[in-house]
Amino acid sequence: MDFLPTLTPEQLTAINLSLRIGFTATLCSLPFAVLVAFLLARGNFPGKTLLDAVVHLPLVLPPVVTGLILLLLFGRRGPIGAFLYEHFNFTFAFRWTGAALAAGVMGFPLMVRAIRLSIEAVDPRLEQAAATLGAPPLAVFFLVTAPLAAPGLLAGAVLGFAKALGEFGATITFVSNIPGETRTIPAEIYLLTQTPGGDQDAVVMSAVAAALAIGALVASEFLAKRMRIETRGLSS
Amino acid sequence: MISVDVKLSRGDFSLQTAFGSESKITALFGHSGSGKTTLIELISGLARPDVGRIEIGGRVLVDTEKRIFVPARKRGVGLVFQDAQLFPHLSVAQNLRFAQFFAAKDGRRLPFDRVVETLGIGHLMTRRPGQLSGGERQRVGVARALMAAPRLLLMDEPFASIDVARRTKAMELVERTRDEFDTPVVLVSHQIEEVMRLAGQVVMIERGRVKEVGRPEEIFASAREETPSDRFGVGVSLACGDASFDAHYRLTKLHHPAGDIFLPDRAPEAKQTRVFVKAVDVSLAHRPPPDTSIRTLLRGKVVSIAATKGPLAIATLELKGGEKLFASLTRMAVDELRIKPGDEVYCLIKAVALDERQVESV
């Protein structure tokens, strides 16, 4: 079991960084994903198809293109990036926050899809029942829709997290491959494969990546099962 | 108390309905697809009419001309869904607390314990909706709607998911709800028995139009020609006391305040039973007929007679002990016997018309 000690400090940094980026990307994009998923599931407004298409873009575009678009928008000289730097002295460019942004954007369509499905599966008449009892829309969402869609919300979050851990193309295009800042697990693996004699380390890192992804899935499956038991009242 | 005048078209279906009711229980009666449920949605605020006006207890909820549309959550209209629609992730108590929490802050409040007690759901509080039977769910659904202290209670086929044997009890519950909490009820139904028993006013709906409005006995007396099945469906169930079985004749004698009721074969063992008596099985006589084969004679008083230009009339009777009974008669018989409201009469019921399937144990 002398598996962990074989990891180099660089590799540990990459793992640490990947986890931080994954959690940040997931937590920050979750509220937006829930909002967009709710609009797509329940809303009926002009431009719904367009919103749906835009949300799905990162899924169908080459990641490099997504990275490039992020660079053009959020780079130091991009319209949004320049605004943020000028007014808040904040920048995504070549920072781990930029990697989190790229990971969040890439995972967004996956999150929205999972959450949308679970919201659509909630019987709208339960929401109507809540409305006839006098509950305002936000209360209906937080007390009825969200708890019933919780397993889907969780599944969406886990998918987003797993995607964030594995994101490579958009990240490297947007914020490059800077050790300790934007060198995530995939970037580290890529670098190792390019280094003579790095193959074995690359395999070890790949195993770590696989373990993290599978761990996330197992944890979410466990939580989802508990939620379902709660909902159906089978625990007693 | 309630006045509705709405138009709505949805694809092939169009609804154009106007009615008013002052009754404490109003029934919307019609076959499935007639637009009853759409009307419920319009009154509760879950749907919007193209044109129209809805007023409840002097409060305008919808007036398209004046651009008034009170959203569902501000209407104070309680809705009991066909399948209850309890929140599955909350316990029964939490479902009720939910309604209590969001009840209009200015309005009256119904005490939690009294609602729970009236509906007999005290022992279910910690359960989840998934662990309840259809009837229990329905009772919790009614309780939840009441916790919001509604000005009007809408019930969409509340007995559909309750098995036949327990429906009478459910109906008693609706009556008790009306009396105990003084909340007017609009009931959607396609069961003549429910409507006859509960409603003071019936709005008969067919293909999105109001066909007739009136007291149940009037409606079903005049509905007879086109739909004979309606004529045979009219009836009430009577509560009877002890049953005794005559082994020699194989007859069950049920005790009723207005007289004994005989029916063939053994009735289910129960302290309290109910017999469903169809209006077409009841004949009337001014004096006890000296030589009739009919064994069941009930004493009662004529309350009203509903007749149309057709051949038939329906007499509404108040039996000794206060229960209602309906008799389907020909108009000729009514005229020749000079049957009029206030008459003391004998109601004759053929035993062979009754069978144990019509007996429910309570």
Chai-1 contact restraints between the chains, C-beta under 6 A:
chainA,res_idxA,chainB,res_idxB,connection_type,confidence,min_distance_angstrom,max_distance_angstrom,comment,restraint_id
A,R125,B,Q85,contact,1.0,0.0,6.0,A-B,restraint_1
A,L126,B,Q85,contact,1.0,0.0,6.0,A-B,restraint_2
A,Q128,B,L46,contact,1.0,0.0,6.0,A-B,restraint_3
A,A129,B,Q85,contact,1.0,0.0,6.0,A-B,restraint_4
A,A131,B,A72,contact,1.0,0.0,6.0,A-B,restraint_5
A,A131,B,R73,contact,1.0,0.0,6.0,A-B,restraint_6
A,T132,B,S44,contact,1.0,0.0,6.0,A-B,restraint_7
A,T132,B,A72,contact,1.0,0.0,6.0,A-B,restraint_8
A,T132,B,L79,contact,1.0,0.0,6.0,A-B,restraint_9
A,L133,B,A99,contact,1.0,0.0,6.0,A-B,restraint_10
A,L133,B,F102,contact,1.0,0.0,6.0,A-B,restraint_11
A,L133,B,A148,contact,1.0,0.0,6.0,A-B,restraint_12
A,G134,B,R73,contact,1.0,0.0,6.0,A-B,restraint_13
A,G134,B,F102,contact,1.0,0.0,6.0,A-B,restraint_14
A,G134,B,A103,contact,1.0,0.0,6.0,A-B,restraint_15
A,G134,B,A148,contact,1.0,0.0,6.0,A-B,restraint_16
A,A135,B,F102,contact,1.0,0.0,6.0,A-B,restraint_17
A,P147,B,H89,contact,1.0,0.0,6.0,A-B,restraint_18
A,L148,B,H89,contact,1.0,0.0,6.0,A-B,restraint_19
A,T231,B,P88,contact,1.0,0.0,6.0,A-B,restraint_20
A,T231,B,H89,contact,1.0,0.0,6.0,A-B,restraint_21
A,R232,B,G130,contact,1.0,0.0,6.0,A-B,restraint_22
A,G233,B,R128,contact,1.0,0.0,6.0,A-B,restraint_23
A,G233,B,G130,contact,1.0,0.0,6.0,A-B,restraint_24
A,G233,B,Q131,contact,1.0,0.0,6.0,A-B,restraint_25
